[in-house]
Amino acid sequence: MRWAPTSGVANRAVRYGHRVAEGSDSQSASAGEGAGRDKWTDPKHVQRLLEQWGSQAGRTVAVAAARVREEAEDVWAEAQSVRRGERD
């Protein structure tokens, strides 16, 4: 007998080589507002994810820029010391 997914999370799990037990999907686990809706298509959930990823990307860019700036300052200082003859 071949195992076949029945919903969104299960489909993604199969794509990544994982098996998901039937009934463990967010569609069957939730009952209330948004019930039957996949969390990946819920606009509020997607917005939260994008905000988190954007925030993380912003921090990563800021750290990288600080490192690049520090390296540029070090290169400039080294070039100035060589120019002045302080270093060979």
TIMI-2910 file (N, C-alpha, C, CB; in pm, 1 decimal, decimal comma, always signed):
<rs>
+----------+----------+----------+----------+----------+----------+----------+----------+----------+----------+----------+----------+------+
!      n_x !      n_y !      n_z !     ca_x !     ca_y !     ca_z !      c_x !      c_y !      c_z !     cb_x !     cb_y !     cb_z ! resn !
+----------+----------+----------+----------+----------+----------+----------+----------+----------+----------+----------+----------+------+
!    +83,8 !   -117,0 !     +0,0 !     +0,0 !     +0,0 !     +0,0 !    +89,2 !   +124,4 !     +0,0 !    -95,8 !     -0,8 !   +121,6 !  Met !
!    +55,1 !   +218,8 !    -81,3 !   +134,0 !   +341,5 !    -93,5 !    +71,6 !   +452,3 !    -10,8 !   +145,6 !   +384,8 !   -240,7 !  Arg !
!   +155,4 !   +524,0 !    +62,4 !   +109,7 !   +633,6 !   +146,5 !    +90,7 !   +757,9 !    +60,7 !   +209,8 !   +660,8 !   +261,6 !  Trp !
!    -22,7 !   +828,0 !    +78,3 !    -50,2 !   +948,3 !     -0,6 !    -95,6 !  +1060,1 !    +91,4 !   -157,1 !   +920,5 !   -109,2 !  Ala !
!    -35,8 !  +1178,1 !    +77,7 !    -75,3 !  +1291,6 !   +161,1 !   -216,2 !  +1338,8 !   +124,7 !    +25,3 !  +1407,4 !   +145,8 !  Pro !
!   -280,4 !  +1405,6 !   +221,6 !   -416,2 !  +1451,4 !   +197,1 !   -431,4 !  +1601,8 !   +204,9 !   -508,7 !  +1387,9 !   +293,9 !  Thr !
!   -327,0 !  +1674,3 !   +250,6 !   -342,7 !  +1819,0 !   +264,3 !   -209,5 !  +1890,8 !   +252,0 !   -407,6 !  +1852,9 !   +397,7 !  Ser !
!   -212,6 !  +2023,5 !   +269,9 !    -98,0 !  +2111,4 !   +247,5 !    +28,1 !  +2074,1 !   +322,4 !   -134,6 !  +2248,0 !   +283,7 !  Gly !
!    +20,0 !  +2061,7 !   +455,2 !   +139,4 !  +2031,9 !   +533,7 !   +194,1 !  +1896,5 !   +494,8 !   +108,9 !  +2036,1 !   +684,2 !  Val !
!   +105,9 !  +1800,4 !   +477,8 !   +150,0 !  +1667,8 !   +438,3 !   +218,2 !  +1672,5 !   +302,2 !    +32,0 !  +1570,5 !   +435,7 !  Ala !
!   +164,9 !  +1751,6 !   +208,8 !   +227,1 !  +1764,4 !    +77,0 !   +367,3 !  +1821,7 !    +87,6 !   +141,9 !  +1852,2 !    -13,9 !  Asn !
!   +384,3 !  +1925,6 !   +170,4 !   +517,6 !  +1983,7 !   +188,3 !   +611,1 !  +1885,2 !   +255,7 !   +509,7 !  +2112,8 !   +270,2 !  Arg !
!   +559,1 !  +1808,4 !   +351,7 !   +641,8 !  +1710,4 !   +421,3 !   +692,8 !  +1605,5 !   +323,8 !   +563,0 !  +1643,8 !   +535,2 !  Ala !
!   +608,0 !  +1560,0 !   +234,0 !   +649,8 !  +1461,5 !   +135,2 !   +757,0 !  +1519,4 !    +45,3 !   +530,6 !  +1414,1 !    +52,0 !  Val !
!   +740,8 !  +1645,1 !     +8,4 !   +837,0 !  +1709,8 !    -78,3 !   +976,2 !  +1710,3 !    -15,1 !   +792,4 !  +1852,1 !   -109,5 !  Arg !
!   +981,2 !  +1721,7 !   +118,9 !  +1109,3 !  +1726,9 !   +188,8 !  +1147,9 !  +1591,7 !   +248,1 !  +1104,3 !  +1831,5 !   +298,7 !  Tyr !
!  +1077,0 !  +1486,2 !   +211,1 !  +1115,0 !  +1352,6 !   +251,6 !  +1067,5 !  +1311,4 !   +389,6 !  +1260,1 !  +1340,8 !   +246,1 !  Gly !
!   +967,3 !  +1377,3 !   +446,4 !   +915,4 !  +1343,2 !   +578,2 !   +774,4 !  +1287,9 !   +565,4 !   +917,1 !  +1466,0 !   +671,2 !  His !
!   +738,5 !  +1205,9 !   +658,0 !   +601,9 !  +1155,2 !   +661,8 !   +526,8 !  +1225,4 !   +772,7 !   +599,2 !  +1001,9 !   +681,9 !  Arg !
!   +403,6 !  +1258,5 !   +748,0 !   +318,4 !  +1324,0 !   +845,7 !   +198,5 !  +1234,5 !   +870,2 !   +274,5 !  +1465,6 !   +797,8 !  Val !
!   +169,6 !  +1207,6 !   +997,4 !    +55,0 !  +1122,7 !  +1029,4 !    -73,9 !  +1193,2 !   +990,4 !    +53,4 !  +1086,4 !  +1179,4 !  Ala !
!   -171,4 !  +1117,0 !   +946,8 !   -299,2 !  +1177,1 !   +910,6 !   -359,4 !  +1243,5 !  +1033,2 !   -396,2 !  +1071,3 !   +852,2 !  Glu !
!   -419,7 !  +1360,4 !  +1014,7 !   -482,3 !  +1432,3 !  +1124,5 !   -387,5 !  +1524,8 !  +1197,3 !   -540,3 !  +1335,8 !  +1221,1 !  Gly !
!   -259,0 !  +1526,3 !  +1160,3 !   -164,2 !  +1614,6 !  +1227,9 !   -148,5 !  +1746,9 !  +1155,2 !    -29,4 !  +1546,8 !  +1240,6 !  Ser !
!   -222,5 !  +1762,5 !  +1050,3 !   -218,7 !  +1884,0 !   +970,1 !   -284,2 !  +2000,2 !  +1043,8 !   -287,6 !  +1861,1 !   +835,6 !  Asp !
!   -241,4 !  +2121,0 !  +1015,5 !   -300,7 !  +2238,4 !  +1079,1 !   -447,5 !  +2253,8 !  +1043,0 !   -224,7 !  +2363,7 !  +1039,6 !  Ser !
!   -486,7 !  +2199,6 !   +927,8 !   -626,2 !  +2210,3 !   +887,5 !   -715,8 !  +2129,7 !   +979,3 !   -643,9 !  +2164,2 !   +743,9 !  Gln !
!   -672,5 !  +2009,5 !  +1016,3 !   -757,1 !  +1926,3 !  +1100,2 !   -737,4 !  +1958,7 !  +1247,5 !   -728,6 !  +1779,3 !  +1074,6 !  Ser !
!   -627,3 !  +2023,2 !  +1284,5 !   -598,0 !  +2051,4 !  +1424,6 !   -670,2 !  +2174,8 !  +1475,2 !   -449,9 !  +2068,2 !  +1443,8 !  Ala !
!   -704,6 !  +2267,0 !  +1388,7 !   -766,4 !  +2390,4 !  +1434,9 !   -915,7 !  +2387,8 !  +1409,7 !   -703,3 !  +2511,2 !  +1366,3 !  Ser !
!   -988,0 !  +2449,6 !  +1503,1 !  -1132,0 !  +2461,6 !  +1485,7 !  -1171,1 !  +2597,8 !  +1538,1 !  -1210,2 !  +2346,9 !  +1558,9 !  Ala !
!  -1211,4 !  +2684,3 !  +1453,2 !  -1244,9 !  +2820,1 !  +1492,0 !  -1226,2 !  +2909,3 !  +1372,8 !  -1159,5 !  +2868,1 !  +1610,6 !  Gly !
!  -1196,4 !  +3033,9 !  +1400,5 !  -1174,1 !  +3126,5 !  +1290,5 !  -1053,1 !  +3081,2 !  +1210,9 !  -1154,8 !  +3270,8 !  +1342,3 !  Glu !
!  -1068,6 !  +3067,9 !  +1082,6 !   -959,5 !  +3023,4 !   +996,7 !   -948,9 !  +2872,3 !   +989,3 !   -829,4 !  +3080,4 !  +1045,3 !  Gly !
!  -1043,9 !  +2800,0 !  +1050,5 !  -1039,3 !  +2654,4 !  +1044,1 !  -1049,5 !  +2611,0 !   +898,2 !  -1153,3 !  +2591,0 !  +1129,1 !  Ala !
!   -975,3 !  +2509,7 !   +864,4 !   -976,3 !  +2461,1 !   +728,0 !   -883,9 !  +2540,5 !   +637,3 !  -1115,7 !  +2464,5 !   +673,8 !  Gly !
!   -813,4 !  +2634,0 !   +693,8 !   -724,7 !  +2718,8 !   +614,6 !   -580,2 !  +2680,7 !   +646,9 !   -750,8 !  +2871,1 !   +643,3 !  Arg !
!   -502,3 !  +2659,3 !   +547,4 !   -362,1 !  +2626,3 !   +564,7 !   -288,9 !  +2748,4 !   +618,1 !   -299,4 !  +2577,7 !   +431,7 !  Asp !
!   -201,4 !  +2728,3 !   +718,9 !   -133,3 !  +2843,7 !   +778,2 !    -44,9 !  +2917,0 !   +677,6 !    -49,5 !  +2799,2 !   +896,8 !  Lys !
!     -1,8 !  +2848,6 !   +573,2 !    +83,7 !  +2913,6 !   +474,0 !     +4,4 !  +3003,2 !   +379,4 !   +159,2 !  +2809,1 !   +393,9 !  Trp !
!   -126,3 !  +2991,4 !   +381,1 !   -208,6 !  +3080,1 !   +299,5 !   -281,3 !  +3182,9 !   +384,6 !   -308,8 !  +2999,4 !   +218,8 !  Thr !
!   -266,6 !  +3175,0 !   +516,7 !   -327,6 !  +3272,9 !   +606,9 !   -247,2 !  +3402,7 !   +598,8 !   -332,9 !  +3218,9 !   +754,5 !  Asp !
!   -308,6 !  +3511,4 !   +555,0 !   -234,9 !  +3637,1 !   +536,4 !   -166,8 !  +3688,1 !   +663,1 !   -328,3 !  +3742,7 !   +485,3 !  Pro !
!   -230,3 !  +3671,6 !   +778,7 !   -169,2 !  +3719,4 !   +903,6 !    -43,3 !  +3641,3 !   +937,0 !   -268,8 !  +3708,9 !  +1019,4 !  Lys !
!    -48,8 !  +3510,5 !   +916,8 !    +68,6 !  +3427,9 !   +944,3 !   +181,8 !  +3462,0 !   +847,5 !    +33,0 !  +3278,1 !   +934,6 !  His !
!   +148,7 !  +3475,4 !   +721,9 !   +249,2 !  +3509,4 !   +621,2 !   +309,8 !  +3646,0 !   +650,6 !   +187,5 !  +3507,6 !   +480,1 !  Val !
!   +226,5 !  +3741,3 !   +691,9 !   +277,2 !  +3874,5 !   +725,2 !   +374,2 !  +3868,2 !   +842,9 !   +161,0 !  +3969,5 !   +757,6 !  Gln !
!   +339,3 !  +3790,5 !   +945,5 !   +429,7 !  +3776,3 !  +1060,4 !   +562,3 !  +3715,2 !  +1017,7 !   +364,9 !  +3689,9 !  +1169,9 !  Arg !
!   +555,9 !  +3611,8 !   +933,0 !   +679,4 !  +3550,1 !   +884,7 !   +765,3 !  +3648,8 !   +807,0 !   +647,3 !  +3430,0 !   +797,4 !  Leu !
!   +701,9 !  +3723,2 !   +717,9 !   +778,0 !  +3820,5 !   +638,6 !   +839,4 !  +3928,8 !   +726,7 !   +687,9 !  +3884,6 !   +532,7 !  Leu !
!   +766,3 !  +3971,9 !   +829,7 !   +821,6 !  +4072,0 !   +921,8 !   +941,5 !  +4015,7 !   +997,2 !   +714,1 !  +4119,2 !  +1021,3 !  Glu !
!   +931,3 !  +3889,7 !  +1041,4 !  +1042,9 !  +3827,1 !  +1111,1 !  +1164,2 !  +3813,4 !  +1019,5 !  +1001,7 !  +3690,1 !  +1164,9 !  Gln !
!  +1140,2 !  +3764,5 !   +898,0 !  +1250,2 !  +3747,8 !   +803,9 !  +1312,2 !  +3882,2 !   +766,8 !  +1202,0 !  +3675,8 !   +678,5 !  Trp !
!  +1228,4 !  +3983,0 !   +749,5 !  +1279,1 !  +4116,2 !   +717,7 !  +1363,6 !  +4172,2 !   +830,0 !  +1164,6 !  +4210,5 !   +688,1 !  Gly !
!  +1317,4 !  +4152,9 !   +953,0 !  +1391,9 !  +4200,3 !  +1068,9 !  +1526,9 !  +4128,6 !  +1079,1 !  +1309,9 !  +4179,2 !  +1197,8 !  Ser !
!  +1525,0 !  +3997,9 !  +1059,5 !  +1648,5 !  +3920,8 !  +1064,9 !  +1743,3 !  +3961,8 !   +952,4 !  +1618,1 !  +3770,8 !  +1056,7 !  Gln !
!  +1689,5 !  +3982,9 !   +833,4 !  +1773,0 !  +4026,1 !   +721,0 !  +1832,6 !  +4163,1 !   +749,1 !  +1691,3 !  +4029,3 !   +590,2 !  Ala !
!  +1754,9 !  +4253,0 !   +808,9 !  +1805,3 !  +4385,7 !   +843,5 !  +1920,6 !  +4378,8 !   +942,1 !  +1693,9 !  +4470,5 !   +901,1 !  Gly !
!  +1905,5 !  +4292,8 !  +1043,2 !  +2014,6 !  +4276,5 !  +1140,8 !  +2138,6 !  +4219,0 !  +1074,3 !  +1970,5 !  +4185,5 !  +1257,0 !  Arg !
!  +2119,0 !  +4121,4 !   +987,0 !  +2231,7 !  +4058,6 !   +918,0 !  +2305,8 !  +4159,7 !   +830,6 !  +2183,1 !  +3940,6 !   +832,6 !  Thr !
!  +2231,0 !  +4241,8 !   +759,8 !  +2291,7 !  +4344,6 !   +674,5 !  +2365,8 !  +4447,0 !   +760,2 !  +2183,9 !  +4414,7 !   +587,9 !  Val !
!  +2307,6 !  +4486,4 !   +873,1 !  +2372,6 !  +4584,3 !   +960,9 !  +2503,6 !  +4529,5 !  +1016,4 !  +2279,0 !  +4623,6 !  +1076,3 !  Ala !
!  +2504,6 !  +4404,2 !  +1056,5 !  +2626,9 !  +4341,8 !  +1108,4 !  +2731,6 !  +4332,4 !   +998,0 !  +2596,7 !  +4201,1 !  +1166,2 !  Val !
!  +2689,2 !  +4290,8 !   +879,6 !  +2783,1 !  +4279,8 !   +767,4 !  +2840,5 !  +4416,3 !   +731,3 !  +2713,9 !  +4217,4 !   +644,9 !  Ala !
!  +2757,5 !  +4518,7 !   +730,7 !  +2804,8 !  +4654,1 !   +698,7 !  +2905,2 !  +4702,1 !   +803,3 !  +2685,9 !  +4752,7 !   +689,9 !  Ala !
!  +2879,0 !  +4672,2 !   +929,5 !  +2972,1 !  +4712,2 !  +1035,3 !  +3106,8 !  +4642,5 !  +1017,9 !  +2913,1 !  +4680,1 !  +1174,1 !  Ala !
!  +3103,4 !  +4515,0 !   +981,4 !  +3228,6 !  +4441,7 !   +960,4 !  +3304,9 !  +4496,7 !   +840,5 !  +3200,5 !  +4292,2 !   +940,6 !  Arg !
!  +3233,3 !  +4526,4 !   +733,8 !  +3298,1 !  +4581,9 !   +613,9 !  +3359,6 !  +4718,2 !   +646,4 !  +3196,0 !  +4595,0 !   +496,6 !  Val !
!  +3284,7 !  +4801,2 !   +719,1 !  +3336,6 !  +4932,6 !   +758,5 !  +3463,6 !  +4918,7 !   +842,1 !  +3230,2 !  +5010,7 !   +837,2 !  Arg !
!  +3462,5 !  +4826,9 !   +938,2 !  +3579,4 !  +4804,3 !  +1024,1 !  +3699,6 !  +4758,8 !   +941,7 !  +3547,3 !  +4699,8 !  +1132,5 !  Glu !
!  +3676,2 !  +4667,3 !   +848,9 !  +3785,0 !  +4619,9 !   +762,6 !  +3838,6 !  +4733,3 !   +675,3 !  +3736,6 !  +4503,3 !   +674,1 !  Glu !
!  +3749,9 !  +4816,0 !   +622,3 !  +3793,7 !  +4928,9 !   +539,1 !  +3878,2 !  +5026,0 !   +621,8 !  +3671,4 !  +5002,5 !   +478,0 !  Ala !
!  +3836,1 !  +5050,4 !   +745,4 !  +3915,2 !  +5138,7 !   +832,4 !  +4052,5 !  +5079,3 !   +859,7 !  +3841,7 !  +5164,0 !   +965,0 !  Glu !
!  +4058,5 !  +4946,9 !   +881,5 !  +4187,6 !  +4880,8 !   +904,9 !  +4278,1 !  +4890,7 !   +782,6 !  +4166,2 !  +4733,4 !   +942,0 !  Asp !
!  +4221,3 !  +4869,0 !   +664,4 !  +4300,0 !  +4878,5 !   +540,8 !  +4350,3 !  +5021,0 !   +522,4 !  +4215,9 !  +4834,6 !   +418,0 !  Val !
!  +4263,8 !  +5119,7 !   +547,8 !  +4303,6 !  +5259,7 !   +533,5 !  +4416,5 !  +5294,0 !   +630,9 !  +4182,9 !  +5352,7 !   +556,9 !  Trp !
!  +4404,0 !  +5251,0 !   +755,7 !  +4507,9 !  +5279,0 !   +855,3 !  +4638,7 !  +5212,0 !   +816,6 !  +4463,7 !  +5231,7 !   +994,7 !  Ala !
!  +4630,8 !  +5090,4 !   +766,7 !  +4751,5 !  +5020,2 !   +723,3 !  +4817,1 !  +5092,0 !   +605,1 !  +4718,1 !  +4875,0 !   +685,3 !  Glu !
!  +4736,6 !  +5137,8 !   +510,1 !  +4790,4 !  +5210,3 !   +395,3 !  +4857,0 !  +5340,0 !   +439,4 !  +4679,6 !  +5239,7 !   +293,7 !  Ala !
!  +4797,2 !  +5409,3 !   +534,5 !  +4856,0 !  +5534,4 !   +584,0 !  +4988,5 !  +5509,0 !   +655,2 !  +4758,6 !  +5605,4 !   +679,0 !  Gln !
!  +4997,4 !  +5400,3 !   +733,2 !  +5122,4 !  +5372,0 !   +803,0 !  +5232,8 !  +5332,3 !   +705,0 !  +5101,4 !  +5261,3 !   +906,3 !  Ser !
!  +5197,4 !  +5262,3 !   +599,0 !  +5296,5 !  +5227,2 !   +496,2 !  +5340,9 !  +5353,3 !   +424,4 !  +5238,5 !  +5124,2 !   +394,8 !  Val !
!  +5248,1 !  +5441,6 !   +393,9 !  +5279,0 !  +5566,2 !   +324,5 !  +5373,8 !  +5654,0 !   +405,8 !  +5150,7 !  +5642,5 !   +294,2 !  Arg !
!  +5352,6 !  +5656,6 !   +535,5 !  +5438,4 !  +5738,6 !   +623,0 !  +5573,1 !  +5672,9 !   +649,1 !  +5368,4 !  +5765,0 !   +755,7 !  Arg !
!  +5589,1 !  +5549,9 !   +609,1 !  +5714,4 !  +5480,2 !   +631,3 !  +5722,9 !  +5418,5 !   +768,8 !  +5828,8 !  +5573,2 !   +611,1 !  Gly !
!  +5611,4 !  +5408,2 !   +837,5 !  +5610,7 !  +5350,3 !   +971,2 !  +5617,8 !  +5198,6 !   +964,6 !  +5486,0 !  +5394,0 !  +1047,8 !  Glu !
!  +5588,0 !  +5145,0 !   +849,4 !  +5583,8 !  +5000,5 !   +835,9 !  +5631,6 !  +4963,7 !   +696,0 !  +5440,6 !  +4945,4 !   +862,6 !  Arg !
!  +5693,9 !  +4848,6 !   +684,8 !  +5744,6 !  +4803,1 !   +554,0 !  +5643,6 !  +4723,3 !   +480,6 !  +5869,4 !  +4721,6 !   +569,8 !  Asp !
+----------+----------+----------+----------+----------+----------+----------+----------+----------+----------+----------+----------+------+
</rs>
